[in-house]
């Protein structure tokens, strides 16, 4: 190798080594050489420019070189609005707030451009009404990446009571400068369910946003797509996959009214056709549930409609009709229950079920909690329309059942138990003490047939 060329390489390596050493010493010595407290006003001013959040530092500000150059603010509050009032809305008290800065800013000590913000091990409190401000930040702010690690979110109602606690493993809120897509990704828990949530919006098509939620154990997949035309008009679509259920709904908001419909009713088993007026608030809803077991309907769907927390209803008013079709039951194939929602109460107005080819059964339903056990109770009136079909299904003499028009009975079932009790039986208007005092424990259709034979005979 040429000696001159070798000397040039050697000189270059020495120069690089000097620069690296000088830079490292400069970065490591900054905490000693520089007073960061004097720059707090500049840091707070440029903080808003980079993150569209207002910073109020109340603790020490120091420089840390590892793992990446950053400023550590030991105690601070963040606001979505420009206010130093401690009681202001959307204020978050933060400890250990890290502001990552570029090496250029480290050398120049200008603190103009912050790379990202990281908040760790903090409790974040919001009021339910303040979530609108967060949504506004999502849609209207241009900000550098904001990261939350191992935090807890507390959401409070207007009475300052905590209604939701959500432990968060990580939140990543950023804009991809190459793809021009803004995203808000959450990895955490809510109501004891582990989930991942991913919201995104492209600046090349800003009127459309998508939100995907993956919930684990049970596995639930939710995808929401919204197309905002303006503040008074938008279109949305929701897709839900849970176990064997695949649901899809169209949502149209127009003239202060929300219209929800199911576009593919033949392939889904929870179909909705509802209109919600917002001013004044009123629901006129209809849900059709198909291909479900009676036990699942009693233990899950109806249970939540009869046993509920009145505080969650708020100003919810309206009527709700639930229809049942193609039910997985040897006797009951379809039915309908009407509910009226008013003054924080849900009342069952009318309920009936169709026994396949036999007749129609009107029902009064209620749930009770007794010594920790939740029970389903119903008073039933079966009007027999087809005596031949009744005789065939229950294997009784058609002559004996021919004159019977009405059967009355009570039914009781513990939630989670597939067996049920039948009591207070009456045939037409004939009072039979032996039937009224007798309780039948039904395990299967064979049990039921033998009991029906006893009753008719």
Secondary structure, 3 states (H helix, E strand, C coil): CCHHHHHHHHHHHHHHHHHHHHHHHHHHHHHHHCCHHHHHHHHHHHHHHHHCCEEEECCCEEEECCCCCEEEEEEEEEECCCCCCCCCCCEEEEEEEEEEECHHHHHHCCCCCEEEEEEECCEEEEEHHHHHHHHHHHHHCCCCEEEEEEEEEEEECCCCCEEEEEEEEEEEEEEECCCCEEEEEEEEEECCEEEEEEEEEEHHHCCEEEEEEEEECCCEEEEEEEEEEECCEEEEEEEEEECCEEEEEEEEEECCEEEEECCCCCCCCEEEEEEEEECCEEEEEEEEEECCCHHHHHHHHHHHHHCCCHHHCCCCCEEEEEEEECCCCCCEEEEEEEEEEECCEEEEEEEEEEECCCEEEEEEEEEEEECCEEEEEEEEEEEECCHHHHHHHHCCCHHHHCCCCEEEEEEEEECCCCCEEEEEEEECCECCHHHHCCCEEECCHHHHHHHHHHHHC
